[in-house]
Each structure stands twice: as structure tokens, then as C-alpha cells.
Amino acid sequence: MAILGNLLKRGIRLRESLEQDYTSSIDLQKAELRKLLIAAKDTYFGRHYYFKTILNGFKDQDTSLFYKYYTSNVPIHDYDAINEEWWSKSRDGIKGVTWPGKVKYYALSSGTSGAPSKYIPVTKDILKSMQKTGVRQLLALAKLEIDSKYYETDILMVGGSTDLKFNGTYFEGDLSGITTSQIPIWLQRFAKPDRKIAKAANWDTKLDEMVLKAKKWNVGVIVGVPAWIQLLMEKIIDHYQVSTIHDIWPNLKVFVHGGVSFKPYKRGFEKLLAEPIHYMETYLASEGFIAFQDKPDYSSMKLVLNNGIFYEFIPFTKDNFDLSGQLISNPKTFKIDEVVESQEYALLISTNAGTWRYLIGDVIEFTNVKDAEIIIKGRTKHFLSLCGEHLSLDNMNEALELTANQLNVTIKEFTVCGEAFESLFAHRWYVGVDDPVNQGRFKKLLDENLKKLNDDYRTERSAALKEVFVNFLPTSVFYSWMRAQGKVGGQHKFPRVLNNERQKEWDRFIQSKSTPSC
């Protein structure tokens, strides 16, 4: 048994036991908001919204007064609001706009909406927070009971290019490229690919170089977005003419994934393996490292409550959001001690990157309030509801997984949109399928599974939602679209719900191909 691996194993267990958190969620969050407000009280934003006055609320015996002060002084911001008034000034080189000092990095993020890139500030403080949370997730590997020798294997991190673009004022690029360029020295020994490959801006070049190097690496852990990891593994298997990825990396034990639901990918992914591996989900957004799975083979993730982020929660209901997912004015917000299980919430965050009461666009649900455990349900604007069917991204993923299992097919990519049909409405699915499958049978099963998963959908299928269409496409078409958009590798992913404008662009892209619908 490797000495270093044994020491790491012991160290992880010791650290884990010492860092057990016995503080209540609200006490952790109250302390976190206080630290954020103190740090930013002299920024332009802090002076404008009276952070010093808000801080007085922390001294009162009324334990909820601090939150009343905060919510009454600081408005909710979406990206357009905070960017136009504040972050744009920071990108002009002005220091101390929403967070002390100058912002050196900006993560380009379009989420999965296909919209023009957003510029999300990445401060040195939030980079440190991300690193600390990353270490906390590594510590969770101790719960997997993996043999000590695996702690000396390589960690393959497949992200965006570390060759960030500098415009004279700041660096910009994919968040994974920014974070990979900041890997701690102690981790660099185990991290793959090397700096030269990680720096490659061309995704196809990076893939080819990783394939050529693959046999020289002893990969035990892979970190990345499922679509790109699966594509890489397929290329490696094909290049070396082997049966599974374990023929190249026999010590592969863990896949840490995030960015999109793993459900549509899991079936195809496991065809590339010779033996089961552990899957660990992570919730690392451009705005912060929000949560991670700290229990093996467990569906929920634990919110990070004491590392630079203060959370608020808005019930994701028709009272607070319109059918397009747009926030209605002045919604009631809740602290961590006021949430309940099985209620969907849109997430607001305030962070040490200078985001304040920021609507991140994600919808979560608490599975365990006491331990602050959550699952991601989708995006505020990735719910399809033309006529009250309220179809969530979680519904879509689960229905596709059920359908794929019933028909023994692999689905790697999909997107869906709503359209007018005979004076009422229809859903149109575009599904990436490379296996032979009966299209009519697929459509019937998908529709039936959605009806079982969603009561509103079942009701509307006998009312205003008159039809469901399914278009089969080769999976390569989805990747070609991403390549044409310049959004391959890193944290990029295909939009799961297309608005009308994006659907027209998508249809134009595929119109020359044979895409039968049913």
C-alpha cells in the first residue's frame, strides 16, 4: 500500500471528524452575511445601500431584524439589473464597485439559454472559497471506502481553456478555465491534463492531445461536464481499439460531474465502463460553489453555508413567476431557517464576488432541511408551461431516462420547445439517438411517462396541449450546433428548452438533414 495514499486516507478521516459542523444553519448564514456586509461596507454598492445601517440589525436582540434591514434596503437583482448599474463599471477598471479591490477575472456564462454571454465577476476571495469547497468535496471521498492506493492516482479535470483572454483591464474565459489555472501547488502533481494541453483554446485539438496522452496517465477520478467526458472516453476507446475505458484506466473509480443532470447520460456512460464507479454531483456555478454531494451514491447535495455565500429562497410558484419564468415584483423571500421540504425555490445569492440578492436562475428543492440538503430541479426559464402543464427540467430528464430504459436505447442529448398547434399548443422534442428505435413507440412511452410524473401535464394533454412531436437526430448534430456557436468543452451545454427565436435558429441549422417527426 502506498505510503502517501495511506497518509492521505488517515488525514481525510481526521480532517472530516474535526470539521464536523455542529452549528445551526441560520447561525452559519447570519455570520456569513455579516462578514460579507462588513467586507463590502465601503464599496460603492455598500455605501449606496447603507450596509453600515444594515449591520446594526445584527446587534439587536430580535434575531430576525438583520434580515429585515437587509431585504428592505437591498433590492433583488437579475443579471441585467446588476450588470447595467454596477458590474459594467467594474469592467471599466473601477475598483471597489460591489466588492473591495479590482476584479481580475470574469467568467463568461450563457447558462443553457443560448443567450449572449454574461460577464460574471470572479474575485480572488471567491476563488479561495471555491478552492476550499473543492477540498471539502475531496474530503468526502473518504466515505467511499476506496483503497488508499487510489489517493495517488491522477485527477483528470476536463474544462475550458486556461489561456484566458486579456482585454487590457481584466481576463475573461470559461469558469473551469479560470479555476483550473488557479489549481493549488499541492494538487498539481496529480492533476491532468498538463498545462500545455489545458491551455489549448481549440476544443478538438485538446481532445486529440488528451487521447494521445491517455495511456500515460493513471486516472482514478474524472471531473467535468458529462457530455464532454463521454465524448472524450469514446474517442480514447476508439483510438486504442479497446472495449472499455477501464482497459486504459483500470483504477478509474470516481466521476465528479455537474452543470447538467446526469440522468440522460448515465446509460450511455456506463456502456463505456468495465465495472461500476462512484458518481459525485457538484453544484459549481459561475457565481460560486454552492453545494456538493458528500454522501456516496446519494441523490442530494449539501449546501455550503459557511464559505462566502448567503442564500435566500423564493417559492417557485405562479404568484412569484410568470409563465416565461420572469420574476414578478416584490416576491416574499425566505431565509434558510424558514424553508420547507418538497417546495421548489428559486435561489438568490449574495457572495464575496460582489453579487447581492442575485437571482442566479436555478430552481432547487430541499430534501432534508435539517442538513441543508438539496436537489436541482431546473432553471427558472427552463420550465415549459404553454398552457399550465408546468413541465420541469427534472420531469424531462426523468421521463427520458425511463423511456430509454424501457426501449434499451441510449440518449445523450435532447431539447424541447413549445409551439402553436391547431389554435392550441404542442410540444416538440428533438432527441439525440444513435440506436435503432421505433419512433412511434418512443413518442408514446415518453408521453405516458410524463403523464405519470406530472399531474398538470396529464390534465393539459386532454385539454390545451393537443400534440407531442418527436424528432430524432444523430447525437453529432447537437455537438455540431454547439461547435457552430463556439460553445464546446468546459461548462458549455446544450439548451434543454428553446424559446421561439432559438428554435428558429435550430430548425434552420438542421433543415438540410433528414429529421422525421412523429
N, C-alpha and C positions, 0 to 999 in steps of 0.2 A: 504494500500500500504506500502511495506517495506521501512523503513527509509533509509537503506543503498542503496537499489535499486534506490530510488528517488534521493539520492545524487550522485550516480554514473551516472545516466542519465543526471543530470544537469552538472556534471563535464565533461562528454564526450562532450556534446554540447559546453561548454565553451572552452575546450581544442581544439576542432575541429575548432571553429571560430578563435581562437587566432593563431593556427598553419597553417592557410591557407598560401599557398606558392605563393607569387607573383613574384618570381624571374624566369628569363628565364631559360629554360632547359640547355642551353650551359653555362651560368654563374654558375649554380649549379655544372655542371660536371667539368668545368675548375677548380673551387675551390676544388672540391673533389680530382682531380688528383694531384693538388698542395700539398694538405695535405698528400696524400699517398706518394708522392716523398720525401717530407721533412722528414716524419717519417722513411723512409727506405733508406735515402741517405748514411748512414754509414754501411749498411749491406754489406755482400759480394757481393750480387747481385747489389746493388745500386752503389757500387764503380766500379764494373766490367762494368756496362753500363752507367757510367758517369751521375748519377742522378743530381749531383750539376750543371753540364753543362746544362742539360735539364731544370733545374729550372730557368736559366737565360732567357729562352724563354718566361716566364710568365711576364717579366718586359718590353718586347718590345711593342711598340705601335701597331705593327702588331698582331692582336688578334688571328691569327691562327698559329703564329710562335711556340708557345708552343707544338702544336700537331706535327708540322714538326720535331721539335727536338726529341720528344718522339718516333715517328714512325721510324725515321732514326737511332736512337741509340738502341732501344729495339726490338728484333725480335718477331714474333708471335711464341707462344709455344703451342703444344698439350701436352697431359699428359706425353707421353713417353719422350719427349724432356726435359721438365722442371723437371720431376722426376729424370731422369738419371743424369742430371748435377747438380741439386740443392736440390730438396726435399729429395733425398736419404741421403744427408749429414746431413740434419736437423734431420732425423730419427735416425741418428747415435749419436745424442745428441749435435751436434754443434749448438751453439747459433748464432742468427743474420745472418742466411743464406739468406733468402729472406724477412724476417720481423724481427724487433728487438726482442730480447729475445729468450727464448726456447719455442718450440711448445709442449704443453702438450697433446693435443688431435689430433687424426687422424680419420677422417670419412672413413669407408670402403664403397666404392661406385663402383658398377659394372654397374650403369645406368640400361638400359634394354637390353644390348647387350649380356649378359650371359658370358662375358669375365671375366678373373680373376680380383679380387678386386683391385681397385685403392685406394691409400692412400692419401686422401685429407687433407691438414693441416687445423686445426680449432684453431685459436689463441684466446686469451682472448678478443682481440679487435673485432674480427668478431662475437664472441658470444654476446658481448654487442650490436653490430649492429643488430644482429638477434632479440635480445630481444626488442630493440627499435622499429624495424619494426613490430614485433608481437603486440606490444602495439598499434601502428598506425592502424593495422588491427582491433584490438578490438574497437578502437575509431570509425571505420567505421560502427560498429553495430548500432550506434545512428541513422543512416539513415534508419534503418529497421522499425523504429517507433514501436518497441516492448514495451509492458508494462513494467514499471520499475521493477516489481517483478522478471522478468526473469533475471535481472542482479545479483540476489542472487542464481541462480541455479548453478549446478555443470558443469564443463567443462571436458568432457571425452577426454583424449588425448591418442590414441592408437598408440604407437610407439615401437621401438626396446627396447631391454633390457638396463636398466641403469647400469647394472653390467658390466662395461667395462673391457676389458682385458688389463692388465698392463704387459709389457714385460721388465720392469726394466728401461726403458727410457721414454716411453710415453704410454698413454691409447688409445685403438682403439675400434671402435664399430660403430653401425649404427648412422647416424647423429641425428635421432629422439631420440635415447637413450642418446646421449651427451647433446642435448638441454633440454630434459626432466629432466636430472639430475641437470640442472642449473636453474630450474624454480625460479623466484623471490619469496621471502617470502610472499609478499602481495597476490600472486596468489595461493599459496599452499593450502590455505583454501578451494578454490573452485575446485582444480584440482583432478581428478580421473583418473586412479586408485591410491591407496595409494602406498607408496614407496616399500613395500614388493612385491606387485604384479608387479609393474613397473620394479623391479629388476630381475624378473624371466627370465631366459635365454631360457627356453623351451616354444615355442610358444603355444603348445597345453595346457600346464599347465596354462599359462597366460590366455588363452581363458576361460578355465574351471573356474578359480578363478574369472574372471570378470563376468561370467554368474551367479555364486553363490552370488556375491555381488550386482548384478544389481538392485534388488528390493529395496535395502537400499539407492540407490543414487537418487538424483533429477536432472537428466541430462537435461540441456537446450541447450547445444552446444556440438557437437561432432567434433573432429579434427582427420583426418587420411587419409590413402590411401583407396579409395573406395572398393577394393576387400576385404580387411581385415575387414572393418567396416560392410560391408554387411554380411560377414560370421559370425561375432560376433552377429549381430542383429538376424540372422536366428537361431543361437543357443539359444539365450535368448528366442525367441518366442516359439521355440520347447520345451525348458526345462520347461517353466511355462505354456505351453499349452494355449496360448492366441492368439488372431487374429493378432494384430499388435504390433509394438514396443511402440506405444503410450499407450497401456494398462499397460506398465511398467513405461514408462517415459512420462507422459501426458504433461509435459512442454517442450518437445523437439521442438525447433524452428529453429535451425541453424546447417548446416553441412558444415564445412570448409574442403575442400578437395584439394589434389594436387598430384603430382607425375605422374599421367596419366590422359588422357581425361576421363571425367565423362560420356560422351555420351553413351558408350556401357553399362554402369551400371544403368543408370537412370531409365529405365523402370522396371527392377527387383527391384531396390531400393525402388521405390515408392509403390510397392505392399506390402511392409512391414510397410507402414505408414497408419495412420487413417486420416490424414489431411496434407495439403501441408506444407512444410517447406522451409526456405530460403537456397540457396546454394551459398557459397562464395568460389571462387577459389583462390588458393595461389600458388606462384612460389618460393618455398623454395628448393633450390638445396644444395648439399653438399658444394658447393663453395660459397654460400651466399644466402641471402633472397633478391631476385631480383625484385619481383613485387607482388602485391596483388589486389584483386577485392575490390574497395572501393565504388562501387555503387551497390545497391541491384538488383538482377535478371538482371545483365548486363554481357555481354559475354566477355568484355575486362578487362584487369588488368592494373594497373598503375605502371610504372617503378619507383623504389625507386632511386632517383637521388642524394640524399644528405646524404647517410649513409654508406660510406665506400666502394663504388663500382664505378669504372669508366668504361663506356661502349664504345665499338666500334662495327661497323657493317660491315659485308662482304656480298654483294649481293650473294644469294644462286643460282648461275647460272652455266652453263657448262663452262663458262670462268674461274670460280674460283674453281670449284669442279668437280672431275671426277665421273664416274657412280657409283663408290663404296662409294662416299661421302668423299673421301680423298681430302684435300685442295691442290690446285695447287700453286706452289711457287709464292711469291710476289703478292698477290692479292691487289687490291685497297680497302682501308678501309675508313669508314665514321664516323664522329662524330654525336652526337645527333641532331645538327642543320643542318645536310646535308641529313638526311634520308627522304624518301617519303612514303606515304601510299600505301598499296596494293603491296608492294615489299617484297619478302621473304629475310630475312637476317640471316646469321649465326652470333652468338653472341661471341664477345671477351670481357673478363672482366679483370680488374686489381683491386685487393682488399686488404683490411687490414688483409688478411690471408697470404699475400705473393704470390698471383698469379699475373702474369704480362703478359698482352696481351695473355691471356689464352683462347684457343678455347674450350668452355665448351661443345660443341657438340649439342646444341639446335638451332632450327630454329624458328624465330619469325616473326611476321608481324605487322606493325603499323596500327591501325585502326583510331587513332587520334594523329597526330604528335604534335599538339599544347599542348595537355595534356599528352603527352608521354604514350599513352595507347596502349597496345599490346595484341595479342593472340599468343599462342604457336602453331606452325604449325607442329612440329615434331622434329626429330633428323637428323643431317647431314648424318648419316649412317642408318637411318630408312626410307629411301625413296627407293621404289622398282622401278628400271629402268633397265630392262634387254635389252630393245631394243628401248628406248626413250619414254616409257609410263609415266615416271616421276610421279609415284603414291605416294602421300604423306600420312603420318600418319593421317593427317586431313581428306583426302579423304576417307581413310579406315574407320575411325570412323563414319563419316557422312553416308557413304553408308550402313554400318551395322545397324546404327540407323534407317535409312529409311526402310531397308529390314525387320528389326524386327517389326517395327510399321505396315508395310503392311501385315505381316503374324501373328501379335499378338503373338509373341514369345519373350522370354527373353534371351538375350545373355550377358553372364558375362565375358567371356574371348575369346580371339582369337589370332592366329598368322598366318603369311603368309610367303611364300618363293617363289623364282623363280627356275625353273628347265628347262632342255632341253626337247624338245618335237618334234619328227619328224623333226629333223635337225633345228628346230626353238625353240620357247620358250612357256612356260606355267606358270601360277600362281597356287599355291596350297594353299588353305585356310584350316586351322584347327579351327573349331568353337565350342565353348562350349555351347551346347544346351541340356537342360533337359526336354523341352516341346516336344510333338509330332509335327512334321513338315514335309512336303513333301520336300525331299532333292532336287529334280529336280527343283521344283518351287523356292526354296530358291536360288539355283545357278543362275537361270535365272534372278530373280529380282536383286540379288547382282550385276551381270554383267551389267544389264541395268542401275542401279543407278550409278555405277562407270563411265559408258559412259556419263551419263548426267553431272556428276560432273567434269570430266577431259577430255578435248578435245584430249590431246595426247594419253590417254588410248583408247578412241574411235577409233582414227586413227589406232593405232597399233593392235587393235582387228581384224581389217580386213587386217592386214599385217603380221608382225612377231610374234605377241602374239596370237598363234593359239588356245589355250585352257585355260579354267579355271576349276580347280578341287576343290571340297569342301568335306572335311572330317568332319563329325560330331563326337564329343566326349562328354562324360559326363563332366560337369564342374569340377568334383572331380579329373579328370585326370590331369588337369592343376595344381591344388593345390598339387597333389601328386608329380608331377615333381618338383615344387618349393621346396617341403619338402625334396626331394631326393638331391637337390642342396644345401640344408641348407640355403635357402633364403625365409623364411616365416616371415610374420609380418613386422613391421617397414616400411621402404621405399621401400622394395623389390616389384618388379612387374614382370609379365611375359613378355619376349621379344616379341614385336609385329612383328618384321621382323627377320627371321632366315637366317643366312648365311649357306653355304653348309655344313660346319663342324657341326654346331649346329643342322641343320636339320637331319643329320645322327644320332646324339645322340638322338634327339627327336623321330625319327622313331623307333630306337631300343627300346626306352622306351615304346612305345605304340604298338609294333608289336604283342604282345600276346593278345591284345584286339581287339574286333570287331570294325573296323573303316572304314565302307563303304565309298567310294568316288563316286562322281558324276560329 
